[in-house]
């Protein structure tokens, strides 16, 4: 308990440091221009509710080509969760906000754990989805995935969340296999003045404060702090899961517009969390499976990022980005710390007429330390890893304003599998202003994690009913495993059927090779550790293949100037196959049981008056093949009133139709719980 409290205080001190770093900026006198900035911000907020379809398609994104381009001109299956979507959704966390993206599989496992993936292979550590915050990766290499409880921000200060379904490895590198998510915060110039945001409800409470100001006429800053408390979830029998959690975070951002050509950004965040989980453990003594309430989990971390963007000409610019990220986690299975240092450079220019080239490179160094317990072992306990990368992409104008061919590749040297090449070819055809066709062929890889190579996990202990002997089943790392490989084919079409109705469709077919699966070895009788028992070891090996195919459809309809409907439907099939080298007793072909085949959603944004709006959404997720996870329909509704231009009051309910329902089974020792109906009220004040 003392270590738990010390670590939590350490995380809070990181938060305090984030505030201290911006102390001088906070003390700077306010400028007379702040009133004008505040009026401009309020006008912008009003305009959000009247976005046209053309505005949505003209939204700037960077996730597809690492440079600004319009959504409607992107040769990829891309969607944007706008600030209007964030505000109207009633969602209070970034993982839940990802439900708004077409085709993403978002499932809550317990109060602080989510399983999120794109186009299959979902689990608590979905290892084929790359997640970034303002260009900083939050993909953790221990188990290849994202600790979603640590991914948070002050939601009104997010600009948007950009989501690419499908590979993005040519620009973003390894592990951007089935999708890339970039969470983008607003510039400090767009977040001037005070903002108070409070959420109260039966399941969650949130309090956040932000202040933005100016240091001089060209330098803007903001500081923020946010507190979150989440109540326990429940099991199927109604018992509380003892998995509630509490988090405190804070941070700052400074943007300096030194000239028309140079922009500098310095930002950082720090956080501390207290988490709980119900853990499934197994022993050689009956009852072999027991529940343990683990309430001493503690997470903390912090990051600092610096970015310089220089514009050389209208057709040429470069960006240099550096960041440091520290992650500390302490839970039932031990302590884990990770330090990441990253430097990235990219340059865009017109090589010759009709050839816009973007190239760059980067270096990343990561150092981790583990202190494990309760059946988990890492050998070695500490490991350093590096990544050297370079990329080049040529946007070739075949027919001006009509046909583009985009060719490129990523080249990486990493300390796990060595040299990797990830090329792609994309074509974009725009026959007229209302229709866009695109197609792509891409290669991507998922490099092994620390757990894949260096871990041993006591997955289960039981008594064999036939022999009466104790039996332990261990999952064992293998430092000879190779990267998992993907060859993806995609075809997309966007159209404005009318000025008020648009459709975006994508079809895809993916072939995976060298997927990891377990290959159980012959049982062995061992004396150590006591008691003497039969040990079955199953090391990882590249013995599986897979085919996935499906399609996604998203539509927007401005029914009237004050009422907008948006919806999507996705269908997915994931077929797993054993390779010829696989001698384990698993079926030759099977359907993955952790992903829904059908998903659909519809959202309604209605402005009843200029100060009163009604928002509603329905989400359908088909049952998973794994036992105990039936399909469900989630209905959310909310009413928002603005008594003054800088005051916003909201009341809402989530999961209206069910008092509770499961969304995913338990994994990695965590027992799955059920999401409950939530009623909330929210107050947001700006001045």
C-alpha positions, 0 to 999 in steps of 0.5 A, spaced: 500 500 500 505 504 501 508 503 494 501 504 491 501 511 495 508 513 493 507 511 485 500 515 485 503 521 489 509 521 483 504 521 478 500 527 481 507 530 482 508 529 474 502 533 473 504 539 478 511 539 474 506 540 467 503 546 471 510 549 473 513 548 466 508 553 464 508 558 470 511 563 467 506 563 461 500 563 466 503 569 470 504 573 463 499 579 463 492 578 459 492 582 452 487 586 450 486 582 444 483 576 448 476 579 448 476 578 440 479 571 440 474 569 445 468 572 441 471 569 435 471 562 438 464 563 440 462 564 433 466 558 431 462 554 436 455 557 433 458 555 426 459 548 428 452 546 429 451 548 421 456 544 418 455 543 411 457 536 407 462 540 403 465 543 410 465 536 412 469 533 406 473 539 406 476 538 413 483 538 413 487 531 416 494 529 416 493 522 418 493 519 410 499 523 407 503 526 413 501 533 410 494 537 410 489 534 405 482 534 405 478 528 407 474 528 400 481 528 397 484 522 401 485 515 397 484 511 404 478 509 408 478 515 413 473 518 417 474 524 422 470 525 429 469 532 429 469 537 435 461 537 434 461 530 434 465 530 440 461 535 444 454 532 441 455 525 443 455 525 451 461 521 451 466 522 456 472 518 454 477 518 448 476 510 447 468 511 447 468 516 442 471 511 437 465 508 437 463 514 432 468 512 427 465 507 422 468 500 422 471 500 428 470 495 433 470 498 440 468 494 446 469 495 454 472 490 458 471 493 465 471 500 468 478 502 465 479 497 460 477 497 452 478 492 447 479 496 440 481 494 433 479 495 426 478 490 421 478 484 426 483 481 431 480 485 437 483 483 444 485 487 450 492 488 446 489 489 439 496 489 436 495 491 429 492 498 430 497 504 431 494 510 436 498 517 436 496 523 440 499 529 436 503 525 432 506 522 439 505 514 439 502 511 445 503 504 442 506 500 448 511 495 446 510 490 452 504 486 449 503 490 443 497 495 444 494 501 448 493 502 455 487 506 453 486 508 461 492 513 460 489 516 453 486 522 455 485 529 454 480 535 456 475 533 450 473 540 449 480 542 447 481 536 442 480 539 434 478 532 432 480 525 432 482 522 425 481 515 423 484 510 418 481 503 417 486 499 413 494 499 413 498 506 414 505 503 414 508 506 408 508 513 412 507 511 419 511 504 420 510 498 423 504 496 427 500 501 423 497 494 420 489 495 420 488 502 422 491 508 424 488 513 429 491 520 430 488 524 436 489 532 435 488 537 440 487 544 438 492 550 438 493 554 444 491 560 439 484 557 439 483 555 446 484 562 449 480 564 456 478 560 462 474 554 461 470 549 466 467 543 464 464 538 470 460 532 469 456 528 474 453 522 474 451 515 477 457 512 473 462 517 472 464 524 475 469 529 471 472 535 473 476 540 468 479 547 468 483 550 462 486 557 462 489 560 455 493 566 454 498 570 451 505 571 452 506 576 447 503 578 440 505 571 437 506 567 443 500 563 445 499 558 451 494 554 455 494 550 461 489 545 464 488 540 469 483 534 469 480 529 474 476 523 473 472 518 477 469 512 475 465 507 479 465 500 479 462 495 473 458 489 475 458 482 473 453 478 470 450 476 476 449 483 478 455 483 483 460 489 483 466 488 480 471 492 484 474 495 478 473 503 479 478 508 478 481 515 479 485 519 475 488 526 475 492 529 469 494 536 467 498 539 462 500 545 457 501 547 450 505 553 447 505 555 440 509 561 437 508 564 430 515 566 430 514 569 423 509 567 417 514 561 415 516 558 422 511 555 427 514 552 434 510 548 439 512 545 446 507 541 449 507 536 455 502 532 460 503 528 466 498 524 470 497 519 475 491 513 476 489 509 481 486 503 478 482 496 481 481 490 477 478 483 478 483 478 476 481 471 475 487 466 478 488 459 478 491 454 483 492 447 484 488 446 489 480 446 489 477 451 487 482 451 481 479 458 479 478 464 483 477 471 483 482 476 486 480 483 487 486 487 485 485 494 488 493 496 488 494 498 481 497 505 480 499 508 473 503 514 472 506 518 466 508 524 462 511 526 456 514 533 453 513 534 445 517 539 441 515 541 434 518 546 429 515 547 422 518 551 417 514 553 410 519 554 405 514 556 399 507 554 397 510 547 395 515 546 400 515 545 407 519 541 413 517 539 420 522 537 425 519 533 432 522 531 438 519 528 444 520 524 450 515 519 454 515 516 460 510 510 462 509 507 469 505 501 471 504 497 477 498 492 477 497 485 479 502 482 475 508 486 477 511 493 475 513 495 468 516 502 466 518 504 459 522 510 457 521 513 449 525 518 446 523 519 439 526 524 433 522 525 426 523 529 420 519 530 414 520 534 408 515 536 402 517 539 396 515 539 388 521 535 385 518 537 378 512 539 375 507 534 377 511 530 382 510 532 389 515 528 394 514 527 401 520 524 405 523 523 412 526 519 417 526 518 424 530 514 430 526 512 436 530 509 442 526 505 448 528 502 454 523 498 459 524 495 466 520 489 469 519 486 476 513 481 475 509 476 479 503 472 480 505 467 474 508 472 469 516 472 468 520 477 463 527 474 461 531 479 461 527 483 466 530 489 462 531 491 455 533 496 450 530 497 443 531 501 437 528 503 431 531 507 425 526 509 419 526 512 413 520 513 408 519 516 401 512 518 397 511 521 391 504 524 389 504 524 381 499 528 378 497 524 372 491 528 370 490 535 373 485 535 378 482 528 376 487 523 376 493 522 381 498 516 383 501 515 389 507 511 390 511 510 396 515 505 401 517 505 409 524 502 410 525 500 418 531 497 421 528 494 428 532 490 434 526 485 434 526 483 426 531 487 423 530 490 416 522 491 414 520 494 407 512 496 407 510 499 400 504 501 397 501 504 391 494 508 391 490 511 385 485 517 386 480 519 380 476 525 381 471 525 374 467 531 377 466 535 383 461 530 386 465 523 385 471 520 387 474 513 386 480 510 390 484 504 390 490 501 393 495 495 394 499 496 401 504 491 405 504 492 412 508 488 418 506 487 426 513 487 429 513 482 435 512 485 442 516 483 448 511 478 451 512 475 444 519 474 445 521 474 452 515 472 457 513 466 460 506 466 463 502 461 467 496 461 463 492 456 468 493 451 473 488 445 474 488 438 476 487 433 471 481 429 472 483 422 469 490 422 472 489 426 478 496 430 477 497 437 477 497 441 470 500 447 469 499 450 462 504 456 460 505 461 454 512 462 452 516 467 448 520 465 442 526 470 440 525 467 433 519 469 431 518 473 425 513 479 424 506 478 422 505 480 415 499 483 411 498 484 403 491 489 403 487 491 397 482 496 398 477 500 393 473 506 395 468 511 392 465 517 395 459 521 392 455 527 393 448 524 391 445 531 392 447 537 396 445 535 402 446 527 402 453 524 401 455 516 401 462 514 403 464 506 401 470 502 402 471 494 400 477 491 402 480 484 402 486 482 406 491 476 406 495 475 413 501 471 413 506 468 419 501 470 424 503 468 431 499 462 434 501 457 440 504 450 439 504 446 445 510 442 446 510 435 449 508 435 457 514 434 462 513 432 469 517 437 473 519 438 481 520 445 481 516 449 483 512 445 488 508 441 488 511 436 483 506 437 476 505 436 469 508 442 465 505 443 458 509 449 455 506 452 448 511 457 445 509 462 440 510 461 433 509 464 426 504 458 424 497 461 422 494 465 416 488 469 415 484 472 410 479 478 412 474 481 407 468 486 408 465 493 406 464 499 410 458 504 408 458 511 411 452 516 410 451 524 412 444 527 410 442 534 412 435 533 412 434 540 414 438 546 416 437 544 423 437 537 423 443 532 421 443 525 420 449 520 420 450 513 420 454 507 418 454 500 417 460 495 416 460 487 415 467 483 416 469 476 415 475 473 419 478 466 417 484 463 420 488 458 417 493 453 419 499 453 415 503 446 413 508 447 419 503 447 424 502 441 428 498 443 434 491 440 435 487 446 432 482 446 426 485 447 419 480 453 418 476 457 423 472 464 424 475 469 429 470 469 435 472 476 438 469 480 432 462 482 430 460 480 423 455 486 423 455 493 426 451 499 425 450 506 428 445 512 426 446 519 430 441 525 430 443 532 431 437 536 432 437 544 433 430 545 436 432 553 437 438 556 436 440 555 444 437 548 445 439 542 441 437 534 442 442 529 440 440 521 439 444 515 437 443 508 436 449 503 436 448 495 434 453 490 435 452 483 433 453 477 438 461 475 438 462 467 437 465 467 444 461 464 449 457 469 453 457 476 449 450 477 446 449 482 441 446 489 443 443 495 441 445 501 445 441 508 445 444 514 447 440 521 448 442 528 450 439 535 451 443 541 451 441 548 453 445 554 452 442 560 457 448 564 455 453 564 449 458 562 454 454 557 458 452 550 456 448 545 460 447 538 458 443 532 461 443 525 458 442 518 458 447 512 455 445 505 454 437 507 455 434 500 453 439 496 457 440 496 465 447 493 463 450 488 458 457 485 456 461 487 450 467 483 451 470 477 454 475 477 459 482 477 457 489 476 460 487 475 467 482 480 467 474 478 468 469 481 463 464 486 466 458 489 463 456 496 461 451 499 465 446 504 464 449 511 465 445 518 467 449 524 467 449 532 467 454 536 464 456 544 465 461 547 461 462 555 462 467 559 458 469 566 459 
